[in-house]
Amino acid sequence: MKNTIVRIAMSAAMLTAGAWASAQFGPAEPPAGSPAPGGMPEVVATVAGEPITADLYMQALNATTRRLLANPQAQQQGITQLNNQQRRMVLDSIINNRVALHLAKEAGVEVSDEEVEEFVEMERSRFPSEEVFENFLRSEGLTLEVMRERTREMLRIQGLNEVLTGDIEVAEEEIQELYESMKDEGRLNAPKTWDFRHILIRHDIENEGAAEAEARAIHARISEGEDFATVAEEVSDDLNSRENGGLYRNVPRGRGVFMDDFEEQAFSLREDELSEPFSSQMGWHVVRMEAVHEAGLMSYERVSDSLENQMLVQRQQQVVQERLAQAREVVPIEIFIQFGSDAPVQQPGGSAIDDVLRQLDSGS
């Protein structure tokens, strides 16, 4: 579970669509208000002798600026470009990435082609069709080859994080203490949510009939007594849940987690009920409802795993950030551009681009 938590944390920090992904994966036209490259040296920084080019830095700035321009609060405030602090934060994010890759190399962390392809396929599965996925790549200036290259780098950093954080644990008493504290603060009241297991069989116009037939055969296997989780791990095209037996926990309705046509069918099931095969824009589905949680105070049993994960992630991130900060004191880093001082510069560690987005989201 710990390794999964590290991978989730790193994926969120490094491959958010339109931010770090775009910054790392390829060129894009600069939006209005982007800083001009005039006078910028060809290499803006080096990490252990490896260059960070002006092109890469500009791509990161452009990607982050696009996110800023799309943010409603930024639009309301009339913000059209990054300030000096945020520009430095973007460069810090790239430097941290290169330092982490340097540490991963020293630790002997390797990533196989199969691991890269698995992650790329998981990202592809988030889109309703191959055409939509390809359109997304074009809109972000990505190619599959460059995406694979940057994915390999990301997975190497995840591997390093697993080495650094593999022995971190959280005691049961700590989880209970956090639960009581959050309950006293009124932070454990929740809307109605559902726990369910899910099998997806993707389809397109050419193979919809075959996908339906496969879904019905899968439904028959489960109806005749085969374990849903085992079948999901074997056949499901939902890579987000397949390795966990198709399980989703505490999913609210109408929050954009799933499409409306899926929710209409899945969330009408009773506890322990197996759905008939049904179709949506994503493909054909078989769902079994595990539990329905009514709105109100969440029990300790319901949230203890999530609280444990939360505490683990926080501790893992602290260890990783401290190690990055230590490495930045040792790994040779040269920066060849200057920034103004309109705000304090972020300290090393964490995902600077995500920090910029959080600042915008909070209105600060």
N, C-alpha and C positions, 0 to 999 in steps of 0.2 A: 504493500500500500504506500510505503514511504516514497519509493521510486516513482510511482504514479503521481503522487502529490508534487514532487519536484518537477516532473515533466509538464503537468498542468500549469504550474506557476510560471515556468519558463516559456511555455507556449503563449500564455496570455501576455507576458511581458515583451516577447520578441517577435511575434508573428501576428499582431493585431492588424486586420485588413486595412490597408490604406496608410498605415503609419510605419512601423518598423519594417514590415514586409516590403512596402514600396521603396522605402529608403535604401534597403539593401539589395533588392532584386533587380532593379533596372532603371533606366532613364525615363523621365517624363517631362513634358513641357512645363516650364515654370509658370505658376499663376501670377496674376497681377499682385504687386506688392512684395514679391520675392526679392531678396537681396541680390544685387547685380554682381557677377563674377569679376568685373573689371578690377585689375590690380591684384587679384588673388593668386598666390603662387600655385604652381601645378601640383605640388604636394603640400597639404596644409598641416600635416602632422606625421610622425612616425612612432611606431610602437615596436620595440625590440628590433629596430632597423627596417620594419615593414612599413611601406608608405600608406597613408590615407590620402587619396587623391582629392583634388578640388571637385572633380566630377562626382565622386561618391558623396562628398560632403554636400554639394549642391542638391543632389538627388534627395538626401535626407532632409535638407531644409525645405525643399519643394513639397515633399510628401507631408511633412509636419504642417506646413503652411496651408496645404489643401484641407487638412483636418480642421485647422483653426478657422478657415473661411466657411466651412460647413457647419460650424458650431453655432447654434442659435444665440447663445449668450454673447459670443464674440461679435456676432452680427449686430445685436442690440447695442453693444458698447462701441460699435464702429471700429473694431480692431481689424486691421487688414494685413499685418505682417508681424513676424516674431520680433520681440525686443532682444537686446544684447544678451541678457541672461539666458533666454530661451535658445538663442543661437549657440551659445557656449554649451548649454545642456545637451543639444543635439550632438555636438562634437564629443562631449563627454560620453554619451551613449555609445558612439562608434568606438571610442578608445576603450571603454570598458569591455566591449565585445571582443576587441583584438587582444586585450590583456587576458581575458578568459580563455580565448583560443590558445594563447601562449602557454597558460597553465595547463590546459588540457593536453597539449602536446608533451609537456614535461611529464605529465602523469601517465602518458601512454594510452590515452583514451582514443579508441578507434570506433568508426561507425561503418557498418556494412552497407552495400548497395541495397540489400533487402530492407534494411531499416529505413533508408531514405525513401524507397518506393512506398513502403507502408504508410509513412507520414504524408507523402504527397497524395496518395489515394484517399487518406482520411480527409485531407483538405478538399479534395475533389468531391467527396461524398456530401459535403455541406451544401452543394449547389444542386438544384432540382434537375439539371440536365448537363450533358457535356457541352452543349452550345452555350449555356449561361456561364459555365466555368471558363470556356475559351474567351468569351466576351469580357469577363472579368480580367483575365490575364492581359488582354490587349488594352483595356482601359487603364490598367496600372503599369503599362510598359514592361510587363514580365514576359519571359520565355520559360518553358518548362525546364530547359537545361540550366539556366541560371537559378531558377527556383530550387532545383535539386542541389546545386552547389551550395546555396545559402542554407538549405535545410540540413545538409550534412554538417555545416558549421554549427548550426543551432543544436543539433543532436549531440555534437561533441561537447558543447558547453553543458548540456543537460547531463551528459555522462560525468563530466567533472563535478557538477553539483551533487550527483549521487555519491561520488567518492567522498566529497566534503561533508555530506549530511547524513550518510547512511546509518550512523549510530545514534541519531537523535530520537528521543522518546518523550512521551507525555504520560505522567502518572494519572491513574484514575481519580485520585483525590484532587488533582489540579483541574480536571474536566468538571468534576462536581462543583468545585468552588466557582469556576467561571459560569456554570449554569445558574447557580444561585444568585450571583452578582447580576447577570443579565436579566434574570426574572425580576429581581427587585427594581431594576431600572426600567421595566416594562418593554424590554427589547425582544421578548420571545413570543409576542402575539403575532399570529400568522393568518393569511387568507386560507381558504380551502385549497388543498393540494392533493395530488394523486401519486401513488407509487405504482408502476406497472412495468411489465417486461414486453419487449418489442422485437419483432423480426421484420425486416424490410427486404423486399425483393424489387430491385430497380427495374424500370422498363423504359422503352421508347416506342415510337410508333411501330417500328418493325417487329418488336418482340413482346408486345403487350399481352398477346394471347398466351405465349409461353410463360411469361411472368405470372399471370393469373393461375395457370395450371400448376406451376411450382408452388405458389402460395397455398393452393388448395391441398396439394400433396403434403405440405408441411403441416397444415392444420389437421389433416387426418392422422399424421404420425403422433402429434401431441394429444389429440382426442383419444387415441388408442393407448395412451399411457406413457409415451416417451417424455423425458424431462424437458420442459420448455427451455431452461437455461442451457442445457447441453446442445439442443437443436440450434438455438440462437448462435452459440459459439461456432457451430459447424457451418451454417448456411446464411446468416444474416448479412446484408449489405450495409447495415448501419454500423459503421466502424467506430462511432462514438460510444456504442454500448455493447458491441459484440463480445469483447473480451470479458465483460462483466455479466455475461448471460442475458444480455438485452435489457438490463435493469436500469430504470430511471427512478429517482426518488424525489419526493417533495416538489413536483412540477405544478405550478399554478396555471390557471386557465386565462387566456386572453392577454398574455404578456409577451407574445411573439416568440415564445420558446418553440412552439410547433405551429404549423399552419392551421387555419380555422377548420378546414375540411377534415383534417386528422383529429383535432380535438373533439369535434362534434361526434365522431364515431367512438373514439377511444374513451372519452370521459363520461360516456353514457353507460359504461359497463358497471356491474356490481362487483364487490370484492370477490375474488377467486373465480370470476367469470372469464371464459375464453371467448374472444370475438370470432365471428365468421371472418374469412378473408375480405378485406375491403381495399379500395384504391384511393389514392390521392395524387396530387401533382408529383410527389416524390416516387411513387411506385405502389406496389401491393404490400399490405400490412397484415400481420397477425399479432394480436395484443392480448395479454392476460393481465387483468387488474389485480394487483397485489394488496393495496390498501387505499382507503379514502380517508383523508384527514380533514375533519371539519375545522372551520375557522375558530381561532381562540388560542389559549396558551398551549404551546408545544411541550409535550412531555420530555423528560430527560432521555427516555429510551429513543424517542424520535430524533433528537438532535445531538446526542452524545458523539456519534461518529463525525458529524459535521464540525462540532466544537473541537474535537481532537485534531481533525484535519486543519482547522484554522490555526490552532496553536502550533502544530507542526510546521505549517507553511511560514508562519512568522519567525520561528526559530531558525528554520532553514535559510530564509532570506537574510536574517541577521548574520548567520555564519558566512554565507556567500559574500555579502557586502563587506564584511570585515576582512575576508581573505582578499577580495579585490582591492580594497584600500591598502592592505599590506603589500600586495604585489605592485601597486602603482608607486610605492616608495622604492622598489627595487628594479622593476622592469624599466629599461630606458625609454622615456617618452619625451618627444620634442614636439612643440607646437609652434607653427610658423606664422600664425595670424593672431591679431589682437582683438580684444572685445572691449566695449565701453563698460562702465560700472553703474548702469542704471538700477541694478539690484544685486544682492550677493549671489555668487556662483554656487550652484549645487555641489555638495561634497560627493566624492566618488562613491559608486555603488548604486544599484537599482537601475531601472529603466528610465532614462531621462525623458524620452519621448512620451512615455505613458504619464510621467509626472506633469509634463506640459498639458496634456489632455485633461488630467485630473484637475489642474488649476483652472482650466477653462470651464470644466463641468461645475466646479464649485463657485464660479463667478469671481474668484480672487484675481 
